[in-house]
C-alpha cells in the first residue's frame, strides 16, 4: 500500500490557528475554513445551501475544500447559477464531503470513496494526490469534527 503524507507549507501555515495556542480543542470544519480566509466562496456556498449546522455537527467528516481560486476558475456564471439553484448547489457541495475521517495516510492509489451526495470519488497517488481531477494542495488539516484536504479545483458529480 502506498502511503503518503503531504502538506504544502504555505497552506499549512494558513491553518496554524486550527489549534489554539493554549492547547484547547480545535475549531470545527466551518470555523477552520472561515479563519483560513481562502475559502470565502465555499463558506458563502455552504451558508446559502443551509449546510453550516451540518458541517458544524459532530461528524466526523472529510471535506475536500476548493479554494476561492478554484471557484474563480469555473466557467463564468457557474457560481452565480449554483447560488440561484440551491438543490444543484447542495449536490455539488455534498460531493466534496465523505462521512468519516479519511487522512492522507489512509489513501491508496485507485481507492474510491462514497460522498455524502451519493456519488463516488477516486484517488490517484503518484506525483502528489488527486481527487478525481483535482490536486490536493494541503492535506490532513484536522478540525474538531473531522479533517479538511484543500483542493485546487471544484469537483463535480459528473467528474467521478
ZATILO-429708 format. One record per residue: residue in three letters; x, y, z of N, C-alpha, C, O in turn; residue number from 1. Coordinates in nm, 2 decimals. Atoms other than C-alpha are relative to their C-alpha. Layout:
R code   n.c1   n.c2   n.c3  ca.c1  ca.c2  ca.c3   c.c1   c.c2   c.c3   o.c1   o.c2   o.c3 pos
R  Ala      X      Y      Z      X      Y      Z      X      Y      Z      X      Y      Z NUM
...
This chain:
R code   n.c1   n.c2   n.c3  ca.c1  ca.c2  ca.c3   c.c1   c.c2   c.c3   o.c1   o.c2   o.c3 pos
R  Unk   0.08  -0.12   0.00   0.00   0.00   0.00   0.09   0.12   0.00   0.18   0.14   0.08   1
R  Unk  -0.07  -0.13   0.01   0.13   0.34  -0.10  -0.06   0.09   0.11  -0.18   0.12   0.11   2
R  Unk   0.05  -0.10  -0.10   0.11   0.58   0.19   0.07   0.13  -0.02   0.19   0.14  -0.03   3
R  Unk  -0.05  -0.14   0.02   0.15   0.95   0.15  -0.04   0.09   0.11  -0.16   0.09   0.15   4
R  Unk   0.04  -0.11  -0.08   0.16   1.24   0.39   0.06   0.12  -0.06   0.18   0.12  -0.09   5
R  Unk  -0.05  -0.12   0.07   0.19   1.58   0.24  -0.08   0.12   0.04  -0.20   0.11   0.06   6
R  Unk   0.06  -0.12  -0.03   0.12   1.93   0.34   0.08   0.11  -0.06   0.20   0.13  -0.03   7
R  Unk  -0.07  -0.12   0.05   0.21   2.24   0.14   0.02   0.09   0.11  -0.07   0.13   0.18   8
R  Unk  -0.04  -0.08  -0.12   0.40   2.46   0.38  -0.09   0.12   0.01  -0.13   0.16   0.12   9
R  Unk   0.07  -0.13  -0.01   0.22   2.78   0.29  -0.15  -0.03   0.04  -0.20   0.05   0.12  10
R  Unk   0.14   0.03  -0.03  -0.13   2.62   0.31  -0.01  -0.05   0.15  -0.10  -0.01   0.22  11
R  Unk   0.00   0.05  -0.14  -0.04   2.45   0.64   0.01   0.12   0.10  -0.05   0.12   0.20  12
R  Unk  -0.01  -0.12  -0.08   0.06   2.79   0.78  -0.13   0.07   0.01  -0.16   0.13   0.12  13
R  Unk   0.13  -0.06   0.00  -0.28   2.92   0.69  -0.09  -0.06   0.11  -0.17   0.01   0.17  14
R  Unk   0.09   0.07  -0.09  -0.44   2.66   0.91   0.07  -0.01   0.14   0.02  -0.08   0.23  15
R  Unk  -0.07   0.01  -0.13  -0.20   2.71   1.21  -0.09   0.03   0.11  -0.07  -0.02   0.22  16
R  Unk   0.10  -0.04  -0.10  -0.49   2.86   1.40  -0.10  -0.10   0.04  -0.18  -0.08   0.13  17
R  Unk   0.10   0.10  -0.03  -0.68   2.54   1.40   0.01  -0.06   0.14  -0.09  -0.11   0.19  18
R  Unk  -0.02   0.04  -0.14  -0.53   2.45   1.74   0.03   0.13   0.07   0.13   0.20   0.04  19
R  Unk  -0.03  -0.12  -0.08  -0.54   2.72   2.00   0.14  -0.01   0.07   0.18  -0.12   0.10  20
R  Unk  -0.14   0.00  -0.05  -0.20   2.83   2.14   0.00  -0.07   0.14   0.10  -0.13   0.17  21
R  Unk  -0.01   0.06  -0.13  -0.30   2.71   2.49  -0.04  -0.15   0.00  -0.06  -0.21   0.10  22
R  Unk   0.02   0.14   0.02  -0.38   2.36   2.35  -0.15  -0.04   0.01  -0.18  -0.16   0.01  23
R  Unk   0.14   0.03   0.00  -0.76   2.38   2.37  -0.04  -0.07  -0.13   0.03  -0.07  -0.23  24
R  Unk   0.06   0.07   0.12  -0.98   2.19   2.12   0.01   0.08  -0.13   0.00   0.20  -0.13  25
R  Unk   0.00  -0.06   0.14  -0.95   2.26   1.75  -0.14   0.05  -0.03  -0.24   0.02   0.04  26
R  Unk   0.13  -0.05   0.04  -1.23   2.45   1.58  -0.06  -0.10  -0.10   0.01  -0.19  -0.15  27
R  Unk   0.07   0.09   0.09  -1.49   2.28   1.37   0.04   0.03  -0.14   0.11   0.13  -0.17  28
R  Unk  -0.04  -0.02   0.14  -1.46   2.25   0.99  -0.04   0.13  -0.05   0.04   0.20  -0.12  29
R  Unk   0.04  -0.13   0.05  -1.66   2.56   0.92   0.08   0.11   0.05   0.13   0.20  -0.02  30
R  Unk  -0.08  -0.11  -0.07  -1.48   2.78   1.17   0.15   0.00  -0.05   0.21   0.10  -0.06  31
R  Unk  -0.14   0.01   0.05  -1.14   2.65   1.05   0.00   0.06  -0.14   0.10   0.13  -0.18  32
R  Unk   0.01  -0.05   0.13  -1.24   2.73   0.69  -0.01   0.16   0.00   0.05   0.23  -0.08  33
R  Unk   0.02  -0.14  -0.02  -1.36   3.08   0.79   0.13   0.07   0.04   0.17   0.17  -0.02  34
R  Unk  -0.13  -0.06  -0.05  -1.04   3.15   0.98   0.11   0.00  -0.10   0.19   0.10  -0.10  35
R  Unk  -0.11   0.00   0.10  -0.82   3.05   0.69  -0.01   0.11  -0.10   0.10   0.16  -0.14  36
R  Unk   0.01  -0.12   0.08  -0.96   3.33   0.48   0.01  -0.03  -0.15  -0.01   0.06  -0.23  37
R  Unk  -0.01   0.03   0.14  -0.91   3.15   0.15  -0.11  -0.09  -0.06  -0.11  -0.14  -0.16  38
R  Unk   0.12   0.08   0.03  -1.25   2.98   0.14  -0.12   0.08   0.01  -0.23   0.02   0.05  39
R  Unk   0.12  -0.08  -0.01  -1.49   3.27   0.13  -0.11  -0.05  -0.09  -0.23  -0.04  -0.05  40
R  Unk   0.10   0.05   0.09  -1.67   3.13  -0.17  -0.06  -0.13   0.05  -0.19  -0.14   0.05  41
R  Unk   0.05   0.12  -0.05  -1.70   2.79  -0.02  -0.09   0.02   0.12  -0.20  -0.03   0.13  42
R  Unk   0.08  -0.03  -0.12  -1.83   2.93   0.31  -0.13   0.07  -0.04  -0.23   0.04   0.02  43
R  Unk   0.12  -0.06   0.04  -2.08   3.15   0.13  -0.09  -0.10  -0.06  -0.21  -0.10  -0.04  44
R  Unk   0.08   0.10   0.06  -2.20   2.85  -0.07  -0.06  -0.10   0.10  -0.18  -0.13   0.10  45
R  Unk   0.05   0.09  -0.11  -2.23   2.63   0.24  -0.11   0.07   0.08  -0.21   0.01   0.12  46
R  Unk   0.11  -0.08  -0.07  -2.43   2.91   0.41  -0.12   0.00  -0.09  -0.23  -0.02  -0.03  47
R  Unk   0.12  -0.01   0.08  -2.66   2.95   0.11  -0.07  -0.13  -0.01  -0.19  -0.13  -0.02  48
R  Unk   0.06   0.13   0.01  -2.72   2.58   0.09  -0.06  -0.05   0.13  -0.12  -0.16   0.14  49
R  Unk   0.06   0.04  -0.13  -2.81   2.56   0.46   0.08  -0.11   0.06   0.02  -0.19   0.14  50
R  Unk  -0.08   0.11  -0.05  -2.52   2.32   0.54   0.09   0.04   0.12   0.17  -0.05   0.16  51
R  Unk  -0.09  -0.04  -0.11  -2.34   2.52   0.81  -0.02  -0.08   0.13   0.08  -0.14   0.18  52
R  Unk   0.02   0.08  -0.12  -2.51   2.34   1.10   0.05  -0.14  -0.02   0.10  -0.20   0.08  53
R  Unk  -0.04   0.14   0.03  -2.44   2.00   0.94   0.15  -0.01   0.01   0.20  -0.10   0.08  54
R  Unk  -0.14   0.01   0.00  -2.07   2.08   0.89   0.06   0.05   0.13   0.18   0.04   0.16  55
R  Unk  -0.04  -0.03  -0.14  -2.05   2.22   1.25  -0.04  -0.12   0.09  -0.01  -0.11   0.21  56
R  Unk   0.05   0.12  -0.08  -2.21   1.89   1.37   0.11  -0.09   0.04   0.23  -0.07   0.02  57
R  Unk  -0.09   0.09  -0.06  -2.05   1.60   1.54   0.10  -0.07  -0.10   0.22  -0.08  -0.07  58
R  Unk  -0.08   0.07   0.10  -1.92   1.43   1.23   0.04  -0.14   0.05  -0.04  -0.20   0.12  59
R  Unk  -0.10  -0.07   0.07  -1.66   1.31   1.17  -0.03   0.01  -0.15  -0.10  -0.07  -0.21  60
R  Unk   0.02  -0.02   0.15  -1.65   1.45   0.81   0.14   0.02  -0.06   0.23   0.06   0.01  61
R  Unk  -0.12  -0.03   0.08  -1.37   1.46   0.55  -0.05   0.10  -0.11  -0.14   0.06  -0.19  62
R  Unk   0.04  -0.10   0.09  -1.41   1.78   0.34   0.12   0.02  -0.10   0.23   0.05  -0.05  63
R  Unk  -0.10  -0.04   0.10  -1.22   1.83   0.01  -0.04   0.14  -0.04  -0.14   0.16  -0.12  64
R  Unk   0.04  -0.14   0.00  -1.23   2.21   0.02   0.07   0.07  -0.11   0.19   0.10  -0.11  65
R  Unk  -0.06  -0.09   0.11  -1.18   2.41  -0.30   0.03   0.14   0.05  -0.05   0.19   0.13  66
R  Unk  -0.03  -0.14  -0.03  -1.01   2.74  -0.26  -0.08   0.10  -0.08  -0.16   0.06  -0.17  67
R  Unk   0.07  -0.10   0.08  -1.15   3.07  -0.38   0.05   0.00  -0.14  -0.03   0.02  -0.23  68
R  Unk  -0.05   0.01   0.14  -0.92   3.04  -0.68  -0.06  -0.11  -0.08  -0.09  -0.10  -0.20  69
R  Unk   0.07   0.12   0.07  -1.08   2.70  -0.76  -0.14   0.04  -0.05  -0.18   0.01  -0.16  70
R  Unk   0.13  -0.04   0.04  -1.42   2.85  -0.76   0.01   0.11  -0.12  -0.07   0.11  -0.21  71
R  Unk  -0.01  -0.10   0.10  -1.30   3.15  -0.97   0.04  -0.06  -0.14   0.01   0.00  -0.24  72
R  Unk  -0.03   0.06   0.12  -1.17   2.91  -1.23  -0.11  -0.07  -0.08  -0.10  -0.11  -0.19  73
R  Unk   0.11   0.06   0.06  -1.51   2.77  -1.30  -0.05   0.09  -0.12  -0.02   0.21  -0.11  74
R  Unk   0.05  -0.09   0.11  -1.68   2.90  -1.63  -0.08   0.11   0.06  -0.15   0.10   0.16  75
R  Unk   0.07  -0.12  -0.04  -1.82   3.25  -1.59  -0.15  -0.03   0.02  -0.22  -0.10  -0.07  76
R  Unk   0.14   0.02  -0.03  -2.17   3.24  -1.43  -0.03  -0.13   0.08  -0.14  -0.14   0.12  77
R  Unk   0.03   0.13  -0.06  -2.13   2.89  -1.28  -0.03   0.02   0.15  -0.13  -0.03   0.20  78
R  Unk   0.03  -0.02  -0.15  -2.11   3.01  -0.91  -0.13   0.07   0.02  -0.21   0.03   0.10  79
R  Unk   0.12  -0.07  -0.01  -2.39   3.25  -0.96  -0.12  -0.09  -0.03  -0.22  -0.09   0.04  80
R  Unk   0.10   0.10   0.03  -2.60   2.98  -1.12  -0.03  -0.10   0.11  -0.14  -0.13   0.14  81
R  Unk   0.02   0.09  -0.11  -2.54   2.74  -0.84  -0.06   0.07   0.12  -0.15   0.01   0.19  82
R  Unk   0.06  -0.07  -0.11  -2.62   3.00  -0.58  -0.15   0.03  -0.02  -0.23   0.04   0.08  83
R  Unk   0.14  -0.02   0.03  -2.95   3.05  -0.76  -0.08  -0.13   0.00  -0.20  -0.13  -0.01  84
R  Unk   0.06   0.13   0.01  -3.02   2.68  -0.77   0.04  -0.09   0.12   0.14  -0.17   0.11  85
R  Unk  -0.05   0.06  -0.12  -2.99   2.55  -0.41   0.01  -0.15  -0.01   0.10  -0.21   0.04  86
R  Unk  -0.02   0.15   0.01  -3.06   2.18  -0.49   0.13  -0.04  -0.08   0.20  -0.13  -0.04  87
R  Unk  -0.12   0.03   0.07  -2.78   2.18  -0.75   0.12   0.04   0.08   0.22  -0.03   0.08  88
R  Unk  -0.11  -0.05  -0.09  -2.55   2.38  -0.51   0.02  -0.11   0.11   0.14  -0.15   0.13  89
R  Unk  -0.01   0.10  -0.10  -2.62   2.12  -0.24   0.06  -0.13  -0.05   0.15  -0.19   0.01  90
R  Unk  -0.06   0.11   0.06  -2.54   1.84  -0.48   0.15   0.01  -0.02   0.23  -0.08   0.01  91
R  Unk  -0.15  -0.03   0.02  -2.20   2.00  -0.57   0.07   0.00   0.14   0.18  -0.07   0.15  92
R  Unk  -0.07  -0.01  -0.13  -2.11   2.08  -0.21   0.01  -0.14   0.07   0.12  -0.17   0.13  93
R  Unk  -0.01   0.13  -0.07  -2.20   1.74  -0.06   0.08  -0.11  -0.08   0.12  -0.21  -0.02  94
R  Unk  -0.09   0.09   0.07  -2.00   1.57  -0.34   0.14   0.02   0.05   0.23  -0.06   0.02  95
R  Unk  -0.13  -0.03  -0.05  -1.70   1.73  -0.17   0.02  -0.06   0.15   0.12  -0.03   0.21  96
R  Unk   0.00   0.04  -0.14  -1.78   1.56   0.17  -0.01  -0.16   0.00  -0.10  -0.22  -0.07  97
R  Unk   0.00   0.14  -0.03  -1.71   1.20   0.28  -0.03  -0.02   0.15   0.03   0.05   0.23  98
R  Unk   0.03   0.03  -0.14  -1.86   1.06   0.60   0.12  -0.07   0.06   0.17  -0.16   0.00  99
R  Unk  -0.11   0.06  -0.06  -1.59   0.97   0.84   0.13   0.08  -0.01   0.13   0.18  -0.09 100
R  Unk  -0.13  -0.08   0.00  -1.23   1.09   0.89   0.10  -0.08  -0.09   0.15  -0.19  -0.04 101
R  Unk  -0.09   0.06   0.09  -1.01   1.00   0.60   0.13   0.08  -0.01   0.13   0.19  -0.06 102
R  Unk  -0.13  -0.07   0.00  -0.64   1.10   0.65   0.07  -0.04  -0.13   0.04  -0.14  -0.19 103
R  Unk  -0.08   0.03   0.13  -0.39   1.11   0.36   0.07  -0.14   0.01   0.08  -0.21  -0.09 104
R  Unk  -0.07   0.13  -0.02  -0.21   0.80   0.51  -0.10  -0.11  -0.02  -0.05  -0.23  -0.04 105
R  Unk   0.10   0.10   0.03  -0.54   0.61   0.46  -0.02  -0.03  -0.14  -0.08  -0.13  -0.18 106
R  Unk   0.03   0.01   0.15  -0.54   0.65   0.08   0.09  -0.09  -0.07   0.21  -0.11  -0.03 107
R  Unk  -0.08   0.09   0.08  -0.42   0.40  -0.17  -0.04   0.04  -0.15  -0.14   0.10  -0.17 108
R  Unk   0.02  -0.03   0.14  -0.39   0.45  -0.55  -0.12  -0.08  -0.05  -0.13  -0.20  -0.04 109
R  Unk   0.12   0.06   0.05  -0.72   0.39  -0.72  -0.11  -0.02   0.10  -0.22  -0.07   0.06 110
R  Unk   0.10   0.01  -0.10  -0.91   0.39  -0.40  -0.12   0.09  -0.03  -0.10   0.20  -0.08 111
R  Unk   0.12  -0.09   0.02  -1.27   0.52  -0.42  -0.07   0.02   0.14  -0.04  -0.06   0.23 112
R  Unk   0.07  -0.03  -0.12  -1.49   0.67  -0.15  -0.14   0.06  -0.04  -0.15   0.13  -0.14 113
R  Unk   0.13  -0.05   0.02  -1.86   0.74  -0.14  -0.02   0.13   0.07   0.02   0.15   0.18 114
R  Unk   0.02  -0.13  -0.06  -1.96   1.10  -0.09  -0.14   0.01   0.06  -0.22  -0.08   0.04 115
R  Unk   0.12  -0.03  -0.07  -2.24   1.24   0.12  -0.11   0.02  -0.11  -0.23  -0.02  -0.09 116
R  Unk   0.10  -0.02   0.12  -2.41   1.33  -0.22  -0.05  -0.13  -0.06  -0.15  -0.13  -0.12 117
R  Unk   0.04   0.12   0.05  -2.42   0.97  -0.31   0.09  -0.05  -0.12   0.08  -0.16  -0.16 118
R  Unk  -0.09   0.04   0.11  -2.15   0.97  -0.58   0.13  -0.06   0.05   0.14  -0.09   0.17 119
R  Unk  -0.13   0.06  -0.04  -1.80   0.83  -0.58   0.11   0.08  -0.05   0.11   0.13  -0.16 120
R  Unk  -0.12  -0.07   0.04  -1.47   1.00  -0.59   0.11  -0.10   0.00   0.11  -0.20   0.07 121
R  Unk  -0.11   0.09   0.02  -1.15   0.83  -0.69   0.13   0.07   0.03   0.15   0.19  -0.01 122
R  Unk  -0.13  -0.06  -0.04  -0.80   0.89  -0.55   0.11  -0.06  -0.09   0.11  -0.18  -0.12 123
R  Unk  -0.12   0.04   0.07  -0.48   0.88  -0.76   0.12   0.04   0.07   0.13   0.16   0.10 124
R  Unk  -0.13  -0.04  -0.06  -0.14   0.87  -0.60   0.11  -0.01  -0.10   0.11  -0.10  -0.19 125
R  Unk  -0.12   0.00   0.10   0.18   0.94  -0.78   0.08   0.12   0.04   0.14   0.13   0.15 126
R  Unk  -0.07  -0.13  -0.02   0.34   1.28  -0.81  -0.10   0.09   0.07  -0.15   0.19   0.01 127
R  Unk   0.11  -0.07  -0.08   0.10   1.41  -0.54  -0.12  -0.08   0.00  -0.12  -0.20  -0.04 128
R  Unk   0.13   0.07  -0.01  -0.26   1.31  -0.47  -0.10   0.08  -0.08  -0.11   0.20  -0.07 129
R  Unk   0.11  -0.06   0.08  -0.55   1.37  -0.70  -0.13  -0.06   0.06  -0.14  -0.18   0.10 130
R  Unk   0.14   0.04  -0.03  -0.92   1.35  -0.61  -0.08   0.03  -0.13  -0.10   0.15  -0.16 131
R  Unk   0.05  -0.01   0.13  -1.09   1.29  -0.94   0.11   0.08  -0.08   0.22   0.03  -0.10 132
R  Unk  -0.10  -0.07   0.08  -0.91   1.56  -1.15   0.05   0.13   0.08   0.10   0.22   0.02 133
R  Unk  -0.05  -0.11  -0.08  -0.83   1.80  -0.86   0.12  -0.05   0.08   0.13  -0.16   0.13 134
R  Unk  -0.12   0.03  -0.08  -0.49   1.81  -0.69  -0.02   0.04   0.14  -0.08   0.15   0.17 135
R  Unk   0.00  -0.04  -0.14  -0.47   1.81  -0.31   0.13   0.08   0.02   0.24   0.04   0.00 136
R  Unk  -0.11  -0.10  -0.02  -0.25   2.11  -0.22   0.04   0.01   0.14   0.14   0.06   0.18 137
R  Unk  -0.03   0.00  -0.15  -0.27   2.07   0.16  -0.09  -0.11   0.06  -0.21  -0.12   0.02 138
R  Unk   0.08   0.12  -0.05  -0.38   1.76   0.35   0.00   0.00   0.15   0.09   0.06   0.22 139
R  Unk   0.00   0.03  -0.15  -0.47   1.65   0.70  -0.01   0.12   0.09   0.05   0.12   0.19 140
R  Unk   0.03  -0.11  -0.09  -0.59   1.98   0.84  -0.11  -0.04   0.09  -0.23  -0.05   0.06 141
R  Unk   0.10   0.05  -0.10  -0.76   1.85   1.15  -0.09   0.10   0.06  -0.04   0.21   0.10 142
R  Unk   0.10  -0.09  -0.07  -1.07   2.01   1.29  -0.06  -0.09   0.11  -0.04  -0.21   0.12 143
R  Unk   0.06   0.07  -0.12  -1.27   1.91   1.60  -0.10  -0.11  -0.05  -0.12  -0.20   0.02 144
R  Unk   0.10   0.10   0.05  -1.52   1.72   1.38   0.03  -0.06  -0.13  -0.05  -0.10  -0.21 145
R  Unk  -0.05   0.06   0.12  -1.31   1.59   1.10   0.13   0.05  -0.05   0.21   0.10   0.02 146
R  Unk  -0.13  -0.04   0.07  -1.04   1.67   0.85  -0.03   0.07  -0.13  -0.13   0.04  -0.20 147
R  Unk   0.01  -0.07   0.13  -1.00   1.91   0.56   0.12  -0.03  -0.08   0.24  -0.03  -0.04 148
R  Unk  -0.10   0.01   0.10  -0.80   1.85   0.25  -0.03   0.11  -0.10  -0.14   0.11  -0.16 149
R  Unk   0.02  -0.12   0.09  -0.75   2.16   0.03   0.03  -0.05  -0.14   0.13  -0.11  -0.17 150
R  Unk  -0.02   0.04   0.14  -0.80   2.10  -0.34   0.00   0.13  -0.09  -0.05   0.23  -0.06 151
R  Unk  -0.02  -0.12   0.09  -0.72   2.33  -0.64  -0.11   0.01  -0.11  -0.10   0.09  -0.20 152
R  Unk   0.11   0.00   0.10  -1.04   2.26  -0.84  -0.13  -0.04   0.07  -0.13  -0.13   0.16 153
R  Unk   0.13   0.04  -0.04  -1.41   2.23  -0.78  -0.03  -0.13  -0.07  -0.02  -0.14  -0.19 154
R  Unk   0.04   0.12   0.06  -1.51   1.87  -0.84  -0.15  -0.01  -0.01  -0.22   0.03   0.08 155
R  Unk   0.14   0.01   0.03  -1.84   1.80  -0.99  -0.05  -0.15  -0.01   0.03  -0.23  -0.05 156
R  Unk   0.05   0.14   0.00  -2.06   1.48  -0.96   0.03  -0.07  -0.14   0.05  -0.19  -0.14 157
R  Unk  -0.03   0.06   0.13  -2.01   1.42  -1.34   0.15  -0.03  -0.02   0.18  -0.10  -0.12 158
R  Unk  -0.14   0.03   0.02  -1.63   1.42  -1.29   0.04  -0.14   0.05   0.14  -0.19   0.01 159
R  Unk  -0.04   0.13  -0.06  -1.64   1.09  -1.10  -0.01  -0.11  -0.10   0.02  -0.22  -0.06 160
